[in-house]
Amino acid sequence: MNHFSAEGWFDFARGELSPDERAQMQSHLDSECDQCFKAFGTWQKVLQIVGREVAYRPPASAVQFVKAAYLSGRRGTWFPQLARMAQLVFDSFRNPAAAVRGSMPCTRQFLHEAEPFVIDLRVESEPAQKHTWLTGQVLNSEKPDMKIEAVDVLLLSGERLIAKTATNPSGEFEFEYHDERDLQLFINIRGQRAIGIALPDPEI
């Protein structure tokens, strides 16, 4: 079965195809192609996120979020182009005493900065079961009392959307997943350029 490109599904989601092209792609979706259905669904969700920010004029980075996804055919290389990448300032695995490997459950902590925001992450994994919990908190270092609530946080594996959530009144969020790699976080704070964080693969 032939599949349509990711760029094609982006244009399909935006309604920018000719009637014939749209009919052809809709027919492909109706054939229950799981791969293309997921690709279309991912960019449909992205456009919904951007589209509901009606209270302000979206920054250029919000528009680039979708466009940059198709600038390269290499898996995952578009991510740094759509968001400013946060700087890693602390990784608990850099402490030899904490760097435990093997099949035992392990916990790893990270601290990232994207001024004025600080993102605190905690990853708990069970290698034997290939199960991982990711919890995080977004804080404003210049305005510690500022509430960072209802901020969209997306978890992607390469170009595939794994899950989406929103921060609570304390700026906290969490994900639970199984055996995923090439993970990246996308934090979309209103009025700010999106923040990107590339997560390391699970330790074996």
C-alpha positions as CSV (number, residue, x, y, z in Angstrom):
1,M,0.0,0.0,0.0
2,N,1.3,3.4,-1.0
3,H,1.3,6.1,1.8
4,F,1.1,9.8,1.6
5,S,3.8,12.1,2.9
6,A,3.7,13.9,6.2
7,E,3.6,17.2,4.3
8,G,0.6,16.0,2.4
9,W,-1.3,15.2,5.7
10,F,-0.3,18.6,7.0
11,D,-1.9,20.3,4.0
12,F,-4.9,17.9,4.3
13,A,-5.4,19.0,7.9
14,R,-5.3,22.6,7.0
15,G,-7.7,22.2,4.1
16,E,-5.3,23.5,1.5
17,L,-5.6,20.7,-1.1
18,S,-7.5,20.7,-4.4
19,P,-10.9,18.8,-4.3
20,D,-9.4,15.9,-6.2
21,E,-6.3,15.6,-4.0
22,R,-8.5,15.8,-0.8
23,A,-10.9,13.2,-2.2
24,Q,-8.0,10.9,-2.9
25,M,-6.5,11.2,0.6
26,Q,-9.9,10.9,2.2
27,S,-10.4,7.6,0.3
28,H,-7.0,6.5,1.6
29,L,-8.1,7.3,5.2
30,D,-11.3,5.4,4.6
31,S,-9.3,2.4,3.7
32,E,-8.2,2.3,7.3
33,C,-4.5,2.8,6.7
34,D,-3.3,3.0,10.3
35,Q,0.1,4.7,9.5
36,C,-1.5,7.6,7.6
37,F,-4.4,7.9,10.1
38,K,-1.9,8.4,12.9
39,A,0.1,10.9,10.8
40,F,-3.0,12.9,10.0
41,G,-4.2,12.7,13.7
42,T,-0.9,14.1,15.0
43,W,-1.0,17.2,12.9
44,Q,-4.7,17.7,13.4
45,K,-4.0,17.9,17.2
46,V,-1.1,20.3,16.6
47,L,-3.3,22.6,14.6
48,Q,-6.1,22.4,17.2
49,I,-3.6,23.6,19.8
50,V,-2.4,26.5,17.7
51,G,-5.9,27.3,16.5
52,R,-7.4,27.8,20.0
53,E,-4.9,30.4,21.0
54,V,-7.3,33.1,19.9
55,A,-6.6,35.6,22.7
56,Y,-3.4,36.8,21.2
57,R,-1.5,36.8,17.9
58,P,0.6,33.6,17.8
59,P,4.3,34.2,17.7
60,A,6.2,33.2,14.6
61,S,7.5,30.1,16.4
62,A,3.9,28.8,16.7
63,V,3.5,28.9,12.9
64,Q,6.9,27.4,12.5
65,F,5.8,24.5,14.7
66,V,4.1,22.8,11.8
67,K,6.2,24.1,8.9
68,A,9.5,23.1,10.4
69,A,8.3,19.5,10.7
70,Y,8.7,19.0,7.0
71,L,12.0,20.7,6.4
72,S,14.0,17.5,6.9
73,G,13.3,13.9,6.1
74,R,15.5,12.8,9.0
75,R,13.6,11.5,12.1
76,G,13.4,14.1,14.8
77,T,15.7,16.7,13.3
78,W,12.8,19.2,13.0
79,F,12.3,19.6,16.7
80,P,15.0,22.2,17.5
81,Q,13.6,24.4,14.7
82,L,10.1,24.7,16.2
83,A,11.1,25.5,19.8
84,R,14.0,27.0,21.7
85,M,15.8,24.1,23.3
86,A,16.1,24.3,27.0
87,Q,19.6,24.0,28.5
88,L,20.4,21.0,30.7
89,V,21.9,22.3,34.0
90,F,21.6,19.2,36.2
91,D,21.4,15.4,35.5
92,S,21.5,13.1,38.5
93,F,23.2,10.4,36.4
94,R,26.3,12.6,36.3
95,N,26.7,11.8,39.9
96,P,28.5,8.4,39.9
97,A,26.8,7.3,43.1
98,A,23.4,7.7,41.4
99,A,24.3,6.0,38.1
100,V,22.9,2.6,38.8
101,R,22.4,0.3,35.8
102,G,20.7,-3.0,35.3
103,S,17.2,-4.3,35.7
104,M,16.6,-2.6,39.1
105,P,14.1,0.3,39.2
106,C,15.8,3.6,38.9
107,T,15.1,7.3,39.2
108,R,16.7,10.0,37.3
109,Q,16.3,13.8,37.8
110,F,16.9,16.6,35.4
111,L,16.8,20.4,35.6
112,H,16.5,22.4,32.4
113,E,16.5,26.2,31.9
114,A,15.0,28.3,29.2
115,E,15.0,31.8,30.7
116,P,13.0,32.8,32.6
117,F,11.6,29.3,32.9
118,V,13.0,26.3,34.8
119,I,11.7,22.8,34.1
120,D,12.3,20.2,36.8
121,L,11.9,16.6,35.5
122,R,11.9,13.3,37.3
123,V,12.0,10.0,35.4
124,E,11.2,6.7,37.2
125,S,11.7,3.5,35.2
126,E,11.5,-0.2,35.6
127,P,13.8,-1.6,32.9
128,A,12.6,-5.2,33.4
129,Q,9.0,-4.2,32.6
130,K,10.0,-1.4,30.2
131,H,7.7,1.0,32.0
132,T,8.4,4.7,32.7
133,W,6.8,7.5,34.7
134,L,7.8,11.1,33.8
135,T,6.8,13.9,36.1
136,G,7.7,17.5,35.7
137,Q,7.1,21.1,36.9
138,V,7.5,24.4,35.0
139,L,8.5,27.4,37.1
140,N,9.2,31.1,36.3
141,S,12.5,31.9,38.0
142,E,11.9,35.7,37.7
143,K,8.3,35.5,39.0
144,P,8.2,32.5,41.4
145,D,4.6,33.2,42.4
146,M,3.4,33.2,38.7
147,K,1.0,30.4,38.0
148,I,1.8,28.3,34.9
149,E,-1.5,26.6,34.6
150,A,-3.2,24.8,31.7
151,V,0.0,24.9,29.6
152,D,0.0,22.3,26.9
153,V,2.7,19.7,27.2
154,L,3.3,17.2,24.4
155,L,5.4,14.0,24.5
156,L,6.7,12.9,21.2
157,S,8.8,9.9,20.0
158,G,10.5,11.1,16.9
159,E,7.7,12.6,14.9
160,R,5.0,10.5,16.6
161,L,2.8,12.1,19.3
162,I,2.8,9.8,22.3
163,A,0.6,11.8,24.7
164,K,-0.6,15.3,25.5
165,T,-1.5,16.8,28.9
166,A,-1.7,20.2,30.6
167,T,0.0,21.6,33.7
168,N,-2.0,21.9,36.9
169,P,-2.2,25.1,39.0
170,S,1.3,24.4,40.4
171,G,2.8,24.0,36.9
172,E,3.1,20.2,37.3
173,F,2.5,17.5,34.7
174,E,3.0,13.8,34.3
175,F,3.2,11.0,31.7
176,E,3.3,7.2,31.8
177,Y,4.5,5.1,28.9
178,H,6.1,1.9,27.8
179,D,9.4,1.3,26.0
180,E,9.6,4.6,24.0
181,R,12.7,6.1,22.5
182,D,13.7,9.3,20.8
183,L,11.5,11.2,23.3
184,Q,11.1,14.9,23.2
185,L,8.9,17.3,25.3
186,F,7.2,20.3,23.8
187,I,6.0,22.9,26.3
188,N,3.7,25.6,24.7
189,I,3.5,28.5,27.1
190,R,1.1,31.2,26.0
191,G,2.8,34.3,24.6
192,Q,6.2,32.7,24.7
193,R,8.3,30.8,22.2
194,A,7.7,27.1,22.8
195,I,10.3,25.2,24.9
196,G,11.8,21.9,23.7
197,I,13.5,19.2,25.7
198,A,15.2,16.2,24.2
199,L,15.0,13.2,26.7
200,P,17.7,10.5,26.8
201,D,16.7,7.0,25.9
202,P,16.0,4.6,28.9
203,E,19.1,3.0,30.4
204,I,19.6,-0.7,29.8
